[in-house]
Amino acid sequence: MRRLAAAIRAIGFATYKEWAAFRSHMAASLLVGPVLFLVQVFIWQAMYEGKETLNGLTYPQMLAYFGVATLIHYISFDFADWNLQMLVRSGKFVTFALRPLPHWLFALAQKIGHRSLALGIEVLPVMALFILAFGVNMKPAAPGWAVISILLSFLMNFFVNYCVGLTAFWLVRAEGVRRVFLLIKDVSAGVFLPLSFFPDVLQKLLFFLPFQFITYLPTRVYIGSYELTGIQLTLGQAVGLQAAAVTVAGAATIALYGAALRRFTGVGV
């Protein structure tokens, strides 16, 4: 375990140094996130005209929702699906198939290093901007639960995206599948609209899908309350449900990775 931890730390640190040389690329998101948030401000100002709450959320809570959702997006951002598909399509994945460390673990270590750099370049500056420029309350209701939930969101987004990337072992070109799936994922995760605003039938479906654990649930935990399809959970219960979902997603990723390797070996033979 010590050797494994040392390998993950080394890969993460190498990725951190690599991306630090191109940090201007990452800093471009300092403009994108706030601009999108400003659009949300205009939309919800009009929606709350003459109203105190919408679906149980006040206007300050709604701004906090999108502010926190933006920060979670920065923290959990992942490109494992694109990277894996490029490796498979170019044939470079063979170098990873021969290594003792499974590629999914290598990719997770890369993400840890990449997102560690993002904390200082993206997350903290944007968080300060939301607080100072827009007056958004970014204080978590329960800091401990919020941190755990965001870390679980980090893992869930990785597992979901990596599974999408694994489709490259079965499809000649998986880019179309990737684009459609990522759009469905963002909609179903609550990136564009809180899931509690969806029709009840859709809410029941989304409750059992993994996507809410990427954005909606950790955002609601950060704010201090969780409710979906009429089900209200305490913060501890919500994080426990999220942890169970992440465990299932991790097991599914490892199983699918094993099946992909068997197919890859079969094609090679």
Beta strands, then each sheet from edge to edge (+ up, - down):
strand 1: 53-54
strand 2: 57-58
strand 3: 226-228
strand 4: 231-233
sheet 1: 1+ 2-
sheet 2: 3+ 4-
end
